[in-house]
């Protein structure tokens, strides 16, 4: 499932959109060496970006003609997000509640064994897009 318009940072990280419907989203991420920290595991910044995008996508899935921008986000890391070559992390986003202008979301990242690595909550503001943009995933 494509993201829509090109988002350079998301493309650089290589996220793939696997689910986008009814307030739920799922993304996959196969970290490469340049996405690792000094412990040879996925850098926390890459994990936070994955969480931001999966939550934004969950919010957008309920209102696909709108864009969203991040208002606030809280992240907790439970365990290292380890992967071997050819493996991917799974991120799941859920729209918990929405108003006309705001979306309240939950995001989780799981390793290849299905263990929870990181959890986030986020608040997003729905914003109108320009008429020339039909599908995009705004990120920070």
N, C-alpha and C positions, 0 to 999 in steps of 0.2 A: 504494500500500500504506500504510494508516494506521499510526501508531506505537502506538496503543492508548490508554491514559489520557492525558489532557492534561498535557503538560510545558510550562509557560508559556514558559520561555526558548527551548526548541527551536521552539515555535510562533512566537515573536517573530522568530527568525532565519529561519524558513520552510524548514527542511530537509524534504526528502521522502525517504522510504524506498523504494528501488527494488529492493533484493534483501535477503533475510533467510533464508538456508538453509545448512545444512551447514558452519557455521563461517565463512561468508562474508557480507559485507554491502556494500551500495552506497547512498550517499546523494547527493543533488543539492542544491546551494545556489546560489541566485541572489542575490548580495549587492546590497543597496540602498545609497543614499548614506549612510544612517546607520550602515552597517557598514564604512565606509571610514576610513582613517587620514588624516593630513595630506598624504600623497602621492597621494590619490585612488585608492588600491588597497585591497583587502580587509584590514581590520585583523587583525594577528596573533592577537589574542584570539579573533576569530570563527573563524579557521582552526584554532586549538588546540581550540576547542569542537567544531568539525566533526570533527576527528580523534578526540577523546574519545568522541563519540557513535557514530562509525562503528566504533570498536574495541569499545565496549561492546555494540553491536548484533551484531557478529560473535561475541562471547563468548556472548551470550544466544541466538543462533540455534542453538547446540548444546544449550542447556538453556532453552527458552522459558518454562518455568514458574517460573524463578528470576529474581531481579533481580541486578544487579551494582553494585558501588561501586568507584571508582578507588582503587587503592593507590599506584601511582606511574606516571609518564608522562615520557618524554623526547621532545622535538620538535626537529627540524632544519628550517630554512627554506632552500630552494635558490634560489628565484626568487619574484618578486612574484606573488601570486594575482590576476591581472588578469581582469576581465570587462567587457563592454559591456552595455548594457541588453538584457535578453532572453536573455542567455547565463548559463550556470551552471558552477560548479565541480563536479567529480566526486570523491567520496571513496570509497575502497575499503578495507574492513577484512577482516582475516584472523585467525582463531584459529590460533595456531602450536602451542600445547600447552595441555592442561588437566589439572588434578587434580580431586579431588572438590570442593575449595573455591576453587581459583584458576584464572584464565585468563590466558594470556600471548599478547599480540596484536601485530599490526602494522597500521599505517594509512598511507595515502597520499592526497594531494590533488593532482589534476591540473587544469590550466587548459583552456580551450576548444580549445587546439591539442594536447592530450594530453601536455603537458610536465609533469613532476613539479615541483610547487611546494613541498611540505612532506612530511616523513616523520616518523612517530612509532612508538614502541613503548610498550606499556602493560601493566600488570598490574592485574587486576581480581579482586575477591573475590565469589564467588557468595553471595547472601543470599536467605533465604526471604522471600516476600512475604506480606502479610496476605491471608487468604482472599477478601476483597472485591476485590482487585486481580488481574485476570487477564492484563493485558498492559501493560507500561510499559518505558520506557527511562530508567533512572536516569542522571543526569548529575552532575557535580561540584556 
